[in-house]
Amino acid sequence: MFYGEPKEQMIAFMQVQGIEKMYEYIISKGWNKITEVVTQPWGGKTCTLTTIDGYIISIFE
């Protein structure tokens, strides 16, 4: 049904409360394709999660 290599693309934005807890949970489950939580100049916190097929989910609080 699908041919070729997956492309790295941004597919979603997800807003959460408690981004640090979510980050720790993901890491504790053995997933290592998540960036560190970064505090942005506008005051929000962000990180990105890369899925198994190369897509990127941007997470923010």
C-alpha distance matrix in Angstrom:
0.0 3.8 6.8 10.4 12.7 13.0 16.0 19.0 19.6 21.9 20.1 23.0 26.8 28.4 32.1 33.8 37.4 38.3 35.9 37.8 37.4 33.6 33.5 35.6 33.5 30.3 32.2 33.8 30.4 29.7 27.4 28.6 26.3 28.6 31.4 35.0 36.2 38.0 40.7 40.3 43.3 42.8 43.3 39.8 37.9 34.4 31.8 28.2 25.6 22.6 19.6 18.0 15.1 17.8 18.3 22.0 23.8 27.4 29.9 33.4 36.6
3.8 0.0 3.8 7.0 9.0 9.3 12.3 15.4 16.3 18.9 17.6 20.8 24.5 26.4 30.2 32.0 35.6 36.4 33.7 35.5 35.4 31.7 31.3 33.5 31.7 28.3 30.0 31.9 28.8 27.7 25.1 26.0 23.5 25.8 28.4 32.0 33.4 35.1 37.8 37.3 40.3 40.0 40.6 37.2 35.3 31.6 29.0 25.3 22.8 19.7 17.0 15.5 12.2 14.6 15.3 19.0 21.2 24.7 27.4 31.0 34.3
6.8 3.8 0.0 3.8 7.0 8.7 11.5 15.0 16.5 19.7 19.1 22.5 26.2 28.3 32.1 34.0 37.6 38.1 35.2 36.9 37.1 33.4 32.5 34.8 33.3 29.7 31.0 33.2 30.2 28.7 26.1 26.5 23.9 26.4 28.7 32.5 34.1 35.6 38.5 37.9 40.8 40.7 41.5 38.3 36.3 32.6 29.8 26.1 23.8 20.3 18.2 16.4 13.0 14.8 16.1 19.8 22.5 25.9 28.8 32.3 35.8
10.4 7.0 3.8 0.0 3.8 6.6 9.2 12.7 14.8 18.3 18.4 22.0 25.4 27.8 31.5 33.4 36.9 37.2 34.1 35.6 36.0 32.5 31.3 33.5 32.5 28.7 29.7 32.1 29.4 27.5 24.8 24.7 22.0 24.6 26.6 30.4 32.3 33.5 36.5 35.9 38.7 39.0 39.9 36.8 34.7 30.9 28.1 24.3 22.3 18.7 17.0 15.3 11.8 12.9 14.7 18.3 21.4 24.5 27.7 31.2 34.8
12.7 9.0 7.0 3.8 0.0 3.8 6.5 9.6 12.3 15.8 16.3 19.8 23.0 25.3 28.9 30.7 34.1 34.2 31.0 32.3 32.9 29.4 28.0 30.2 29.4 25.6 26.3 28.9 26.4 24.4 21.5 21.1 18.4 21.1 22.9 26.7 28.8 30.0 33.1 32.6 35.5 36.0 36.7 33.7 31.5 27.7 24.7 21.0 19.0 15.3 14.0 12.3 9.0 9.5 11.8 15.2 18.6 21.6 24.7 28.2 31.8
13.0 9.3 8.7 6.6 3.8 0.0 3.8 6.6 8.9 12.2 12.5 16.0 19.3 21.5 25.2 27.0 30.5 30.8 27.6 29.1 29.7 26.2 24.9 27.4 26.5 22.8 23.9 26.5 24.1 22.4 19.3 19.1 16.0 18.3 20.2 24.0 25.7 27.0 30.0 29.5 32.5 32.7 33.4 30.2 28.1 24.3 21.5 17.7 15.7 12.2 10.9 10.0 6.3 6.4 8.1 11.7 14.9 18.0 21.1 24.6 28.2
16.0 12.3 11.5 9.2 6.5 3.8 0.0 3.8 6.0 9.7 10.9 14.5 17.5 20.2 23.7 25.8 29.3 29.8 26.4 28.1 29.2 25.8 24.3 27.2 26.7 23.0 24.0 27.1 25.1 23.4 19.9 19.2 15.8 17.5 18.8 22.6 24.1 24.9 27.7 26.8 29.6 29.9 30.9 27.9 26.0 22.3 19.7 16.0 14.8 11.6 11.3 11.5 8.2 6.5 7.2 10.0 13.5 16.1 19.5 22.7 26.5
19.0 15.4 15.0 12.7 9.6 6.6 3.8 0.0 3.8 7.0 9.1 12.2 14.8 17.4 20.8 22.8 26.2 26.5 23.0 24.6 26.0 22.7 21.1 24.0 23.9 20.3 21.2 24.5 22.8 21.2 17.6 16.6 12.9 14.2 15.2 18.9 20.4 21.1 23.9 23.2 26.0 26.4 27.3 24.4 22.4 18.6 16.0 12.4 11.6 8.6 9.4 10.5 8.1 4.9 5.0 6.8 10.5 12.7 16.2 19.3 23.1
19.6 16.3 16.5 14.8 12.3 8.9 6.0 3.8 0.0 3.8 6.0 9.3 11.9 14.9 18.3 20.8 24.3 25.1 21.9 23.9 25.3 22.0 20.8 24.1 23.9 20.5 22.0 25.3 23.7 22.6 18.9 18.2 14.4 14.9 15.7 19.1 19.9 20.4 22.8 21.7 24.4 24.3 25.4 22.4 20.9 17.2 15.2 11.8 11.5 9.4 10.2 12.3 10.0 7.3 5.0 5.9 8.8 10.7 14.4 17.3 21.1
21.9 18.9 19.7 18.3 15.8 12.2 9.7 7.0 3.8 0.0 3.8 6.0 8.2 11.4 14.7 17.4 20.9 22.0 18.9 21.3 22.8 19.5 18.7 22.2 22.0 19.0 20.8 24.1 22.8 22.2 18.4 17.9 14.2 13.7 14.4 17.4 17.6 18.0 20.0 18.8 21.6 21.2 22.1 19.0 17.7 14.2 12.7 9.6 9.9 9.1 10.3 13.3 11.8 9.3 6.0 4.7 6.1 7.5 11.1 13.8 17.5
20.1 17.6 19.1 18.4 16.3 12.5 10.9 9.1 6.0 3.8 0.0 3.8 7.3 10.1 13.8 16.4 20.2 21.6 18.9 21.6 22.5 19.0 18.9 22.3 21.5 18.7 21.0 23.9 22.3 22.2 18.5 18.8 15.4 14.9 16.2 19.2 19.0 19.9 21.8 20.8 23.7 22.8 23.4 20.1 18.9 15.5 14.2 11.1 10.7 10.1 10.0 13.0 11.5 10.1 6.4 6.1 6.0 8.3 11.3 14.2 17.6
23.0 20.8 22.5 22.0 19.8 16.0 14.5 12.2 9.3 6.0 3.8 0.0 3.8 6.5 10.1 12.9 16.6 18.3 15.9 19.0 19.8 16.4 16.8 20.4 19.6 17.2 19.9 22.6 21.3 21.7 18.2 18.7 15.6 14.3 15.5 17.9 17.1 18.1 19.5 18.7 21.6 20.4 20.7 17.2 16.2 13.2 12.4 10.1 10.1 10.9 11.1 14.6 13.9 12.6 8.9 7.3 5.0 6.4 8.4 11.1 14.3
26.8 24.5 26.2 25.4 23.0 19.3 17.5 14.8 11.9 8.2 7.3 3.8 0.0 3.8 6.8 10.0 13.6 15.5 13.2 16.5 17.7 14.7 15.2 18.9 18.6 16.7 19.3 22.1 21.4 22.0 18.7 19.0 16.2 14.0 14.6 16.3 14.8 15.5 16.5 15.7 18.5 17.0 17.1 13.6 12.9 10.3 10.4 9.2 10.3 12.2 13.2 16.9 16.9 15.2 11.7 9.0 5.9 4.8 5.8 7.6 10.7
28.4 26.4 28.3 27.8 25.3 21.5 20.2 17.4 14.9 11.4 10.1 6.5 3.8 0.0 3.8 6.4 10.2 12.2 10.4 14.0 14.7 11.7 13.0 16.5 15.9 14.6 17.6 19.9 19.4 20.6 17.6 18.4 16.2 13.7 14.5 15.7 13.8 15.1 15.9 15.8 18.9 17.2 16.5 12.8 11.8 9.8 10.1 9.8 10.4 13.1 13.8 17.5 18.1 16.9 13.7 11.0 7.3 6.3 4.8 6.3 8.6
32.1 30.2 32.1 31.5 28.9 25.2 23.7 20.8 18.3 14.7 13.8 10.1 6.8 3.8 0.0 3.8 7.1 9.8 8.8 12.6 13.4 11.3 13.0 16.3 16.1 15.6 18.4 20.6 20.6 22.2 19.5 20.2 18.4 15.4 15.7 16.0 13.3 14.3 14.3 14.4 17.2 15.1 14.0 10.4 10.0 9.3 10.7 11.6 12.9 16.0 17.1 20.7 21.7 20.4 17.2 14.3 10.6 8.7 5.9 5.0 5.6
33.8 32.0 34.0 33.4 30.7 27.0 25.8 22.8 20.8 17.4 16.4 12.9 10.0 6.4 3.8 0.0 3.8 6.3 6.2 9.9 10.1 8.4 10.8 13.6 13.3 13.6 16.5 18.1 18.5 20.5 18.3 19.3 18.2 15.1 15.6 15.3 12.4 14.2 14.2 15.2 18.2 16.4 14.4 10.9 9.9 9.8 11.1 12.5 13.4 16.9 17.8 21.2 22.8 21.7 19.0 16.1 12.4 10.8 7.2 6.3 5.3
37.4 35.6 37.6 36.9 34.1 30.5 29.3 26.2 24.3 20.9 20.2 16.6 13.6 10.2 7.1 3.8 0.0 3.8 5.8 8.8 8.9 8.7 11.3 13.4 13.5 14.7 17.2 18.4 19.4 21.6 20.0 20.9 20.4 17.0 17.1 16.0 12.9 14.5 14.0 15.6 18.3 16.5 13.8 10.9 10.0 11.2 12.9 15.1 16.1 19.8 20.9 24.2 26.0 24.9 22.4 19.4 15.8 13.9 10.2 8.4 5.8
38.3 36.4 38.1 37.2 34.2 30.8 29.8 26.5 25.1 22.0 21.6 18.3 15.5 12.2 9.8 6.3 3.8 0.0 3.8 5.5 5.4 6.5 8.8 10.2 10.9 12.7 14.6 15.6 17.2 19.3 18.1 18.9 18.9 15.5 15.6 13.9 10.9 13.1 13.0 15.4 18.4 17.3 14.2 11.5 9.7 11.0 12.1 14.7 15.6 19.3 20.6 23.7 26.0 24.9 22.8 19.8 16.5 14.7 10.9 9.6 7.3
35.9 33.7 35.2 34.1 31.0 27.6 26.4 23.0 21.9 18.9 18.9 15.9 13.2 10.4 8.8 6.2 5.8 3.8 0.0 3.8 5.5 5.0 6.0 8.6 9.8 10.5 12.3 14.1 15.5 17.1 15.4 15.8 15.5 11.9 11.8 10.4 7.6 10.1 10.8 13.2 16.6 16.0 13.3 10.2 7.5 7.8 8.4 11.0 12.1 15.9 17.6 20.7 22.9 21.5 19.6 16.4 13.4 11.5 7.9 7.2 6.2
37.8 35.5 36.9 35.6 32.3 29.1 28.1 24.6 23.9 21.3 21.6 19.0 16.5 14.0 12.6 9.9 8.8 5.5 3.8 0.0 3.8 5.4 5.0 6.2 8.6 9.9 10.6 12.2 14.4 15.8 14.7 14.8 15.3 11.9 11.5 9.3 7.0 10.0 11.1 14.2 17.6 17.6 14.6 12.2 9.0 9.7 9.7 12.5 13.4 17.0 18.8 21.6 24.2 22.8 21.4 18.3 15.8 14.1 10.9 10.4 9.5
37.4 35.4 37.1 36.0 32.9 29.7 29.2 26.0 25.3 22.8 22.5 19.8 17.7 14.7 13.4 10.1 8.9 5.4 5.5 3.8 0.0 3.8 5.4 5.2 6.1 8.7 10.0 10.4 12.5 14.7 14.2 15.2 16.1 13.2 13.9 12.2 10.5 13.7 14.8 17.9 21.2 20.9 17.9 15.2 12.4 12.8 12.3 14.5 14.4 17.9 19.0 21.5 24.4 23.5 22.2 19.6 16.9 15.9 12.6 12.6 11.5
33.6 31.7 33.4 32.5 29.4 26.2 25.8 22.7 22.0 19.5 19.0 16.4 14.7 11.7 11.3 8.4 8.7 6.5 5.0 5.4 3.8 0.0 3.8 5.5 5.1 6.2 8.7 9.8 10.8 13.0 11.8 13.1 13.6 10.8 12.1 11.4 10.1 13.6 15.2 17.7 21.3 20.9 18.3 15.1 12.1 11.5 10.4 11.8 11.2 14.6 15.5 18.1 20.8 20.1 18.7 16.2 13.5 13.0 9.9 10.9 10.8
33.5 31.3 32.5 31.3 28.0 24.9 24.3 21.1 20.8 18.7 18.9 16.8 15.2 13.0 13.0 10.8 11.3 8.8 6.0 5.0 5.4 3.8 0.0 3.8 5.4 5.2 6.3 8.6 10.1 11.2 9.8 10.2 10.8 7.8 8.8 8.0 7.5 11.3 13.6 16.3 20.0 20.3 17.9 14.9 11.4 10.3 8.4 9.9 9.5 12.9 14.4 16.8 19.7 18.6 17.6 15.0 12.9 12.3 9.8 11.1 11.7
35.6 33.5 34.8 33.5 30.2 27.4 27.2 24.0 24.1 22.2 22.3 20.4 18.9 16.5 16.3 13.6 13.4 10.2 8.6 6.2 5.2 5.5 3.8 0.0 3.8 5.5 5.1 6.0 8.7 10.1 10.1 10.8 12.6 10.3 11.4 10.1 10.1 13.9 16.1 19.2 22.7 23.2 20.5 17.9 14.4 13.8 12.0 13.4 12.7 15.6 16.8 18.6 21.9 21.1 20.6 18.3 16.5 16.1 13.6 14.7 14.8
33.5 31.7 33.3 32.5 29.4 26.5 26.7 23.9 23.9 22.0 21.5 19.6 18.6 15.9 16.1 13.3 13.5 10.9 9.8 8.6 6.1 5.1 5.4 3.8 0.0 3.8 5.5 5.1 6.4 9.1 9.2 11.2 12.9 11.2 13.3 12.9 12.9 16.7 18.9 21.6 25.3 25.3 22.8 19.7 16.5 15.5 13.6 14.3 12.7 15.4 15.7 17.3 20.6 20.5 19.9 18.1 16.1 16.4 14.0 15.5 15.8
30.3 28.3 29.7 28.7 25.6 22.8 23.0 20.3 20.5 19.0 18.7 17.2 16.7 14.6 15.6 13.6 14.7 12.7 10.5 9.9 8.7 6.2 5.2 5.5 3.8 0.0 3.8 5.5 5.3 6.9 5.8 8.0 9.3 8.1 10.9 11.4 12.2 15.9 18.6 21.0 24.8 25.0 22.9 19.7 16.2 14.4 11.8 11.6 9.5 11.7 12.0 13.6 16.9 16.8 16.4 14.8 13.2 14.1 12.4 14.8 15.9
32.2 30.0 31.0 29.7 26.3 23.9 24.0 21.2 22.0 20.8 21.0 19.9 19.3 17.6 18.4 16.5 17.2 14.6 12.3 10.6 10.0 8.7 6.3 5.1 5.5 3.8 0.0 3.8 5.4 5.3 5.3 6.2 8.8 8.0 10.2 10.3 12.0 15.7 18.7 21.4 25.1 25.9 23.7 20.8 17.2 15.5 12.6 12.7 10.9 12.7 13.6 14.7 18.2 17.7 18.0 16.4 15.4 16.1 14.6 16.8 17.9
33.8 31.9 33.2 32.1 28.9 26.5 27.1 24.5 25.3 24.1 23.9 22.6 22.1 19.9 20.6 18.1 18.4 15.6 14.1 12.2 10.4 9.8 8.6 6.0 5.1 5.5 3.8 0.0 3.8 5.4 7.4 9.3 12.2 11.7 14.0 13.8 15.1 18.8 21.6 24.5 28.1 28.7 26.3 23.5 19.9 18.6 16.1 16.3 14.3 16.0 16.2 16.9 20.6 20.6 21.0 19.6 18.5 19.3 17.5 19.5 20.1
30.4 28.8 30.2 29.4 26.4 24.1 25.1 22.8 23.7 22.8 22.3 21.3 21.4 19.4 20.6 18.5 19.4 17.2 15.5 14.4 12.5 10.8 10.1 8.7 6.4 5.3 5.4 3.8 0.0 3.8 5.8 8.9 11.5 11.8 14.8 15.5 16.9 20.7 23.5 26.1 29.9 30.2 28.0 24.9 21.4 19.7 16.8 16.2 13.5 14.6 14.0 14.2 17.9 18.6 19.1 18.3 17.4 18.9 17.6 20.1 21.1
29.7 27.7 28.7 27.5 24.4 22.4 23.4 21.2 22.6 22.2 22.2 21.7 22.0 20.6 22.2 20.5 21.6 19.3 17.1 15.8 14.7 13.0 11.2 10.1 9.1 6.9 5.3 5.4 3.8 0.0 3.8 6.2 9.3 10.6 13.6 14.6 16.8 20.4 23.6 26.0 29.8 30.6 28.7 25.7 22.0 19.9 16.6 15.7 12.9 13.3 13.1 12.7 16.5 16.9 18.1 17.5 17.4 19.0 18.3 21.0 22.5
27.4 25.1 26.1 24.8 21.5 19.3 19.9 17.6 18.9 18.4 18.5 18.2 18.7 17.6 19.5 18.3 20.0 18.1 15.4 14.7 14.2 11.8 9.8 10.1 9.2 5.8 5.3 7.4 5.8 3.8 0.0 3.8 5.9 7.3 10.7 12.5 14.7 18.1 21.4 23.5 27.3 28.0 26.4 23.2 19.7 17.1 13.7 12.2 9.2 9.6 9.5 9.8 13.4 13.5 14.4 13.8 13.8 15.5 15.2 18.2 20.1
28.6 26.0 26.5 24.7 21.1 19.1 19.2 16.6 18.2 17.9 18.8 18.7 19.0 18.4 20.2 19.3 20.9 18.9 15.8 14.8 15.2 13.1 10.2 10.8 11.2 8.0 6.2 9.3 8.9 6.2 3.8 0.0 3.8 5.6 8.3 10.3 13.1 16.2 19.8 21.8 25.5 26.6 25.2 22.4 18.7 16.1 12.4 11.1 8.8 9.0 10.2 10.7 13.9 13.0 14.3 13.3 13.8 15.1 15.2 18.0 20.1
26.3 23.5 23.9 22.0 18.4 16.0 15.8 12.9 14.4 14.2 15.4 15.6 16.2 16.2 18.4 18.2 20.4 18.9 15.5 15.3 16.1 13.6 10.8 12.6 12.9 9.3 8.8 12.2 11.5 9.3 5.9 3.8 0.0 3.8 6.7 9.9 12.5 15.1 18.7 20.1 23.8 24.8 23.9 20.9 17.4 14.3 10.5 8.3 5.9 5.4 7.4 8.6 11.3 9.7 10.8 9.7 10.7 12.2 13.0 16.1 18.8
28.6 25.8 26.4 24.6 21.1 18.3 17.5 14.2 14.9 13.7 14.9 14.3 14.0 13.7 15.4 15.1 17.0 15.5 11.9 11.9 13.2 10.8 7.8 10.3 11.2 8.1 8.0 11.7 11.8 10.6 7.3 5.6 3.8 0.0 3.8 6.7 8.9 11.6 15.1 16.7 20.4 21.3 20.2 17.2 13.7 10.7 7.0 5.6 4.3 6.3 9.0 11.3 13.7 11.8 11.7 9.4 9.4 9.8 9.9 12.7 15.2
31.4 28.4 28.7 26.6 22.9 20.2 18.8 15.2 15.7 14.4 16.2 15.5 14.6 14.5 15.7 15.6 17.1 15.6 11.8 11.5 13.9 12.1 8.8 11.4 13.3 10.9 10.2 14.0 14.8 13.6 10.7 8.3 6.7 3.8 0.0 3.8 6.5 8.5 12.2 13.7 17.3 18.7 17.7 15.1 11.6 8.8 5.4 5.5 6.7 8.8 12.1 14.5 16.5 14.0 13.7 10.8 10.7 9.9 10.1 11.9 14.4
35.0 32.0 32.5 30.4 26.7 24.0 22.6 18.9 19.1 17.4 19.2 17.9 16.3 15.7 16.0 15.3 16.0 13.9 10.4 9.3 12.2 11.4 8.0 10.1 12.9 11.4 10.3 13.8 15.5 14.6 12.5 10.3 9.9 6.7 3.8 0.0 3.8 6.2 9.8 12.2 15.7 17.3 15.8 13.6 10.0 8.3 6.0 8.1 9.7 12.4 15.5 17.9 20.1 17.7 17.3 14.2 13.5 11.9 11.0 11.8 13.4
36.2 33.4 34.1 32.3 28.8 25.7 24.1 20.4 19.9 17.6 19.0 17.1 14.8 13.8 13.3 12.4 12.9 10.9 7.6 7.0 10.5 10.1 7.5 10.1 12.9 12.2 12.0 15.1 16.9 16.8 14.7 13.1 12.5 8.9 6.5 3.8 0.0 3.8 6.8 9.5 13.2 14.3 12.4 10.1 6.3 5.5 4.9 8.4 10.7 14.0 17.0 19.9 21.9 19.5 18.4 14.9 13.3 11.0 9.2 9.0 9.9
38.0 35.1 35.6 33.5 30.0 27.0 24.9 21.1 20.4 18.0 19.9 18.1 15.5 15.1 14.3 14.2 14.5 13.1 10.1 10.0 13.7 13.6 11.3 13.9 16.7 15.9 15.7 18.8 20.7 20.4 18.1 16.2 15.1 11.6 8.5 6.2 3.8 0.0 3.8 6.1 9.6 11.3 9.9 8.4 5.4 5.4 6.4 9.9 13.0 16.0 19.3 22.3 23.9 21.1 19.8 16.1 14.8 11.8 10.6 9.4 10.4
40.7 37.8 38.5 36.5 33.1 30.0 27.7 23.9 22.8 20.0 21.8 19.5 16.5 15.9 14.3 14.2 14.0 13.0 10.8 11.1 14.8 15.2 13.6 16.1 18.9 18.6 18.7 21.6 23.5 23.6 21.4 19.8 18.7 15.1 12.2 9.8 6.8 3.8 0.0 3.8 6.8 8.2 6.3 5.8 4.4 6.6 9.2 12.7 16.0 19.2 22.3 25.6 27.0 24.2 22.5 18.8 17.0 13.6 12.0 9.7 9.5
40.3 37.3 37.9 35.9 32.6 29.5 26.8 23.2 21.7 18.8 20.8 18.7 15.7 15.8 14.4 15.2 15.6 15.4 13.2 14.2 17.9 17.7 16.3 19.2 21.6 21.0 21.4 24.5 26.1 26.0 23.5 21.8 20.1 16.7 13.7 12.2 9.5 6.1 3.8 0.0 3.8 5.4 5.4 5.4 5.8 7.2 10.2 13.2 16.8 19.7 22.9 26.3 27.2 24.2 22.2 18.5 16.9 13.2 12.3 9.8 10.2
43.3 40.3 40.8 38.7 35.5 32.5 29.6 26.0 24.4 21.6 23.7 21.6 18.5 18.9 17.2 18.2 18.3 18.4 16.6 17.6 21.2 21.3 20.0 22.7 25.3 24.8 25.1 28.1 29.9 29.8 27.3 25.5 23.8 20.4 17.3 15.7 13.2 9.6 6.8 3.8 0.0 3.8 5.4 7.5 9.2 10.9 14.0 16.8 20.5 23.2 26.5 29.9 30.6 27.5 25.4 21.7 20.3 16.5 15.8 13.0 13.0
42.8 40.0 40.7 39.0 36.0 32.7 29.9 26.4 24.3 21.2 22.8 20.4 17.0 17.2 15.1 16.4 16.5 17.3 16.0 17.6 20.9 20.9 20.3 23.2 25.3 25.0 25.9 28.7 30.2 30.6 28.0 26.6 24.8 21.3 18.7 17.3 14.3 11.3 8.2 5.4 3.8 0.0 3.8 5.8 8.9 10.9 14.5 17.2 20.8 23.7 26.6 30.2 30.8 27.9 25.4 21.7 19.8 16.0 15.0 11.7 11.2
43.3 40.6 41.5 39.9 36.7 33.4 30.9 27.3 25.4 22.1 23.4 20.7 17.1 16.5 14.0 14.4 13.8 14.2 13.3 14.6 17.9 18.3 17.9 20.5 22.8 22.9 23.7 26.3 28.0 28.7 26.4 25.2 23.9 20.2 17.7 15.8 12.4 9.9 6.3 5.4 5.4 3.8 0.0 3.8 6.8 9.8 13.5 16.7 20.1 23.3 26.2 29.7 30.8 28.1 25.7 22.0 19.7 15.9 14.1 10.6 9.2
39.8 37.2 38.3 36.8 33.7 30.2 27.9 24.4 22.4 19.0 20.1 17.2 13.6 12.8 10.4 10.9 10.9 11.5 10.2 12.2 15.2 15.1 14.9 17.9 19.7 19.7 20.8 23.5 24.9 25.7 23.2 22.4 20.9 17.2 15.1 13.6 10.1 8.4 5.8 5.4 7.5 5.8 3.8 0.0 3.8 6.6 10.4 13.5 16.7 20.0 22.7 26.3 27.4 24.9 22.4 18.7 16.1 12.5 10.4 6.8 5.6
37.9 35.3 36.3 34.7 31.5 28.1 26.0 22.4 20.9 17.7 18.9 16.2 12.9 11.8 10.0 9.9 10.0 9.7 7.5 9.0 12.4 12.1 11.4 14.4 16.5 16.2 17.2 19.9 21.4 22.0 19.7 18.7 17.4 13.7 11.6 10.0 6.3 5.4 4.4 5.8 9.2 8.9 6.8 3.8 0.0 3.8 7.2 10.7 13.7 17.2 19.9 23.4 24.8 22.4 20.3 16.5 14.1 10.7 8.3 5.5 5.2
34.4 31.6 32.6 30.9 27.7 24.3 22.3 18.6 17.2 14.2 15.5 13.2 10.3 9.8 9.3 9.8 11.2 11.0 7.8 9.7 12.8 11.5 10.3 13.8 15.5 14.4 15.5 18.6 19.7 19.9 17.1 16.1 14.3 10.7 8.8 8.3 5.5 5.4 6.6 7.2 10.9 10.9 9.8 6.6 3.8 0.0 3.8 7.0 10.2 13.6 16.4 19.9 21.2 18.6 16.5 12.8 10.6 7.2 5.6 4.3 6.5
31.8 29.0 29.8 28.1 24.7 21.5 19.7 16.0 15.2 12.7 14.2 12.4 10.4 10.1 10.7 11.1 12.9 12.1 8.4 9.7 12.3 10.4 8.4 12.0 13.6 11.8 12.6 16.1 16.8 16.6 13.7 12.4 10.5 7.0 5.4 6.0 4.9 6.4 9.2 10.2 14.0 14.5 13.5 10.4 7.2 3.8 0.0 3.8 6.9 10.2 13.2 16.5 18.0 15.5 13.8 10.2 8.6 6.2 5.4 6.6 9.3
28.2 25.3 26.1 24.3 21.0 17.7 16.0 12.4 11.8 9.6 11.1 10.1 9.2 9.8 11.6 12.5 15.1 14.7 11.0 12.5 14.5 11.8 9.9 13.4 14.3 11.6 12.7 16.3 16.2 15.7 12.2 11.1 8.3 5.6 5.5 8.1 8.4 9.9 12.7 13.2 16.8 17.2 16.7 13.5 10.7 7.0 3.8 0.0 3.8 6.6 9.7 13.1 14.3 11.7 10.1 6.5 5.6 4.5 5.8 8.6 11.9
25.6 22.8 23.8 22.3 19.0 15.7 14.8 11.6 11.5 9.9 10.7 10.1 10.3 10.4 12.9 13.4 16.1 15.6 12.1 13.4 14.4 11.2 9.5 12.7 12.7 9.5 10.9 14.3 13.5 12.9 9.2 8.8 5.9 4.3 6.7 9.7 10.7 13.0 16.0 16.8 20.5 20.8 20.1 16.7 13.7 10.2 6.9 3.8 0.0 3.8 6.4 9.7 11.4 9.5 8.3 5.7 5.1 6.5 7.5 11.0 14.2
22.6 19.7 20.3 18.7 15.3 12.2 11.6 8.6 9.4 9.1 10.1 10.9 12.2 13.1 16.0 16.9 19.8 19.3 15.9 17.0 17.9 14.6 12.9 15.6 15.4 11.7 12.7 16.0 14.6 13.3 9.6 9.0 5.4 6.3 8.8 12.4 14.0 16.0 19.2 19.7 23.2 23.7 23.3 20.0 17.2 13.6 10.2 6.6 3.8 0.0 3.8 6.7 7.9 5.8 5.6 4.5 6.4 8.8 10.9 14.4 17.8
19.6 17.0 18.2 17.0 14.0 10.9 11.3 9.4 10.2 10.3 10.0 11.1 13.2 13.8 17.1 17.8 20.9 20.6 17.6 18.8 19.0 15.5 14.4 16.8 15.7 12.0 13.6 16.2 14.0 13.1 9.5 10.2 7.4 9.0 12.1 15.5 17.0 19.3 22.3 22.9 26.5 26.6 26.2 22.7 19.9 16.4 13.2 9.7 6.4 3.8 0.0 3.8 5.4 5.3 5.2 6.3 7.6 11.0 12.8 16.5 19.7
18.0 15.5 16.4 15.3 12.3 10.0 11.5 10.5 12.3 13.3 13.0 14.6 16.9 17.5 20.7 21.2 24.2 23.7 20.7 21.6 21.5 18.1 16.8 18.6 17.3 13.6 14.7 16.9 14.2 12.7 9.8 10.7 8.6 11.3 14.5 17.9 19.9 22.3 25.6 26.3 29.9 30.2 29.7 26.3 23.4 19.9 16.5 13.1 9.7 6.7 3.8 0.0 3.8 5.6 7.5 9.6 11.4 14.8 16.4 20.2 23.3
15.1 12.2 13.0 11.8 9.0 6.3 8.2 8.1 10.0 11.8 11.5 13.9 16.9 18.1 21.7 22.8 26.0 26.0 22.9 24.2 24.4 20.8 19.7 21.9 20.6 16.9 18.2 20.6 17.9 16.5 13.4 13.9 11.3 13.7 16.5 20.1 21.9 23.9 27.0 27.2 30.6 30.8 30.8 27.4 24.8 21.2 18.0 14.3 11.4 7.9 5.4 3.8 0.0 3.8 5.9 9.2 11.7 15.2 17.6 21.3 24.6
17.8 14.6 14.8 12.9 9.5 6.4 6.5 4.9 7.3 9.3 10.1 12.6 15.2 16.9 20.4 21.7 24.9 24.9 21.5 22.8 23.5 20.1 18.6 21.1 20.5 16.8 17.7 20.6 18.6 16.9 13.5 13.0 9.7 11.8 14.0 17.7 19.5 21.1 24.2 24.2 27.5 27.9 28.1 24.9 22.4 18.6 15.5 11.7 9.5 5.8 5.3 5.6 3.8 0.0 3.8 6.5 9.8 12.9 15.7 19.2 22.8
18.3 15.3 16.1 14.7 11.8 8.1 7.2 5.0 5.0 6.0 6.4 8.9 11.7 13.7 17.2 19.0 22.4 22.8 19.6 21.4 22.2 18.7 17.6 20.6 19.9 16.4 18.0 21.0 19.1 18.1 14.4 14.3 10.8 11.7 13.7 17.3 18.4 19.8 22.5 22.2 25.4 25.4 25.7 22.4 20.3 16.5 13.8 10.1 8.3 5.6 5.2 7.5 5.9 3.8 0.0 3.8 6.8 10.0 13.0 16.5 20.1
22.0 19.0 19.8 18.3 15.2 11.7 10.0 6.8 5.9 4.7 6.1 7.3 9.0 11.0 14.3 16.1 19.4 19.8 16.4 18.3 19.6 16.2 15.0 18.3 18.1 14.8 16.4 19.6 18.3 17.5 13.8 13.3 9.7 9.4 10.8 14.2 14.9 16.1 18.8 18.5 21.7 21.7 22.0 18.7 16.5 12.8 10.2 6.5 5.7 4.5 6.3 9.6 9.2 6.5 3.8 0.0 3.8 6.4 9.6 13.0 16.6
23.8 21.2 22.5 21.4 18.6 14.9 13.5 10.5 8.8 6.1 6.0 5.0 5.9 7.3 10.6 12.4 15.8 16.5 13.4 15.8 16.9 13.5 12.9 16.5 16.1 13.2 15.4 18.5 17.4 17.4 13.8 13.8 10.7 9.4 10.7 13.5 13.3 14.8 17.0 16.9 20.3 19.8 19.7 16.1 14.1 10.6 8.6 5.6 5.1 6.4 7.6 11.4 11.7 9.8 6.8 3.8 0.0 3.8 6.3 9.9 13.4
27.4 24.7 25.9 24.5 21.6 18.0 16.1 12.7 10.7 7.5 8.3 6.4 4.8 6.3 8.7 10.8 13.9 14.7 11.5 14.1 15.9 13.0 12.3 16.1 16.4 14.1 16.1 19.3 18.9 19.0 15.5 15.1 12.2 9.8 9.9 11.9 11.0 11.8 13.6 13.2 16.5 16.0 15.9 12.5 10.7 7.2 6.2 4.5 6.5 8.8 11.0 14.8 15.2 12.9 10.0 6.4 3.8 0.0 3.8 6.7 10.4
29.9 27.4 28.8 27.7 24.7 21.1 19.5 16.2 14.4 11.1 11.3 8.4 5.8 4.8 5.9 7.2 10.2 10.9 7.9 10.9 12.6 9.9 9.8 13.6 14.0 12.4 14.6 17.5 17.6 18.3 15.2 15.2 13.0 9.9 10.1 11.0 9.2 10.6 12.0 12.3 15.8 15.0 14.1 10.4 8.3 5.6 5.4 5.8 7.5 10.9 12.8 16.4 17.6 15.7 13.0 9.6 6.3 3.8 0.0 3.8 7.1
33.4 31.0 32.3 31.2 28.2 24.6 22.7 19.3 17.3 13.8 14.2 11.1 7.6 6.3 5.0 6.3 8.4 9.6 7.2 10.4 12.6 10.9 11.1 14.7 15.5 14.8 16.8 19.5 20.1 21.0 18.2 18.0 16.1 12.7 11.9 11.8 9.0 9.4 9.7 9.8 13.0 11.7 10.6 6.8 5.5 4.3 6.6 8.6 11.0 14.4 16.5 20.2 21.3 19.2 16.5 13.0 9.9 6.7 3.8 0.0 3.8
36.6 34.3 35.8 34.8 31.8 28.2 26.5 23.1 21.1 17.5 17.6 14.3 10.7 8.6 5.6 5.3 5.8 7.3 6.2 9.5 11.5 10.8 11.7 14.8 15.8 15.9 17.9 20.1 21.1 22.5 20.1 20.1 18.8 15.2 14.4 13.4 9.9 10.4 9.5 10.2 13.0 11.2 9.2 5.6 5.2 6.5 9.3 11.9 14.2 17.8 19.7 23.3 24.6 22.8 20.1 16.6 13.4 10.4 7.1 3.8 0.0
